Amino acid sequence: MRKTFLFMDTVSNKVDAKGRVSLPADYRAIVKDTGSEIVCYRSLSSPCIEGCLEDLLDKLASEMENSLDFFSAAQDDLTNLIFGDAKRYSFDSTGRIMLSEKLLAHAGITDSAVFVGKGRKFQIWNTENWVQEEARIRAEVFKNRPSIRPVNSGEAK
């Protein structure tokens, strides 16, 4: 059975003048255990950086090919924004990755970054923006109290 790897926790790290930031130790362990690489790109929905293992982008590519017309504007737009923007990042001997100026500017990251685990992916936020976003999310969840229903695993009803 394949082991599941999940990005968890919220970790704040300093960003140096060259744009290098330490990948959280748990995230580095996932990269090491999977033999994959981290891929980052600008979020399509928030002022942050999206990160994941390359395998997840491979799955996304397959799903887009199966659900969108190959020659449609929607498929072109999404593939341009995601894959045209994505870049593989290796970490150095001290566990740092060097984020591009494009990514740092999109997220408004200067001297510190917050890594937010989201299961199979993670986000990297400007510290102040994350504090505001987390407060917004918590208020929304408390107000709406969403529930998760277990997927039927073949048991009789």
N, C-alpha and C positions, 0 to 999 in steps of 0.2 A: 504494500500500500504506500502511496506517495505521501510524504510528509507535507503538511501545509505550513506555509511561512506567512506570518502576518506582521505588518508594520504596526507597532503599538507605541503608546506613551506620547508625551509632549515634552520635548527637550529643547532648551535654548542654548545656543552656542555662539561664540564670538566669530565675526567675519573679519579677516585681516585686510589690509590695504589692496592686496592682489585679488580679492574675491574668494579666498580660500576659507572654507568652513569645515569643521570636523563633522563627519557623518556620525550620528549616534552609534555607540558600540553595538547595540542590538541590531541595528540596520546593517552594519558591516558584517556581523555574523551571518545574517541572512544571505548577503551577497556571497560570502565565502562558502556557506553550506550549499547554495544552489549552483555555484559556478557561473552565475549569470552576471550581468552588469546592470548598474543603475542607469535609467534613462530619465531625463528631465526635460520639461517643456513648459511654456507659459500656459497657465490655466485659462480655459475658455470661459469660466464663469466667475472667477474671483481674482483679486489682485495678489496672486501668489504663484508659486512654482509647483507644478505637479511632478511627482517622482514615482517610479515603479521599477520592477524588474522588466527586462526586455521581453520576457515571456508574455507578460500581460498585454504589451503592445501588439505582439504577434496574434494573440487571441482577439484583440480589438480589430485588427486588420481583417481577420477571417470573418468576424461578425459583420463588419461593414461591407465586405464583398458579397456576403450572403443576403443582406437585408436592404442594400441600396443599389439602385441601378448604376452599373459600372460607369456610365457616361453622364450621370446626372450632375447637376450643379451642386446638390447637397453633398454628394460623394466627393466631388472635387474640392469643395470648400472645407469639409472636415479633414480630408487627407492632407490638404495643403497646410491647414492650421496645426494639425497634430504632428504628422510625420515630417513635414517640411520644417518644423520648429524643433523637433526632438533631437537630443544629442546624448550619446553614451558618455558616462562619467566613471572613470576609475579613481579609486582613492590612493593616495600616496602612503608611504610607510608610517606616517603618523595618523592616518585615517581621514585625511582631508580631501575634499573635492574642490576644484576651482570652477565656480559658477561663472558663466559668461556675463558680460555687461548687459546684454539684452535681457537675460533672466532677472538679474539683480534690479535693473531699472523697472521692469514690469511689476515686480513685487515691492518696490520701494525699500529694498534691503540695503543697509549701509554697514553698520558696525555690529549688528547681532541678527540672528535668524532663529526662528522657532520651527522645529520639525514637529509635525502633527501626524501621528499614525492614523491611517484610515483603512486598516485591513490589508488588502492587496496592493494598496498604493499609499503614498504619503504626500503631504504638502509642506512647503517651506514658506513661512510668512515673515513679514516685518513684525517685530515684537508688538508695537502699539496697535497695528491693524489686527493682529491675532487676538489681543485682549478684547477689542471691540467686537470682533466676529464671534468669539466664543460666548460673550455675553448675549449677543443677538440669538445665537443658536440655542443656548440654554433657555432663554425666555420663550422662544418659539416651541421648544419641546415641552416645557412645563405647561404652556397654554394648551397645546394640542394633544399631549399625552399619547403619542403614537404607540401602536402595538405591533408586534411581529408574530405572525401566525406560523407555526411549524409547517414545513412542507410535508405532505402526505408521503410517507415512506413505504406505501404498499400495504399498510395495515387495514384490516376490515373496519368499516364504520359501524 
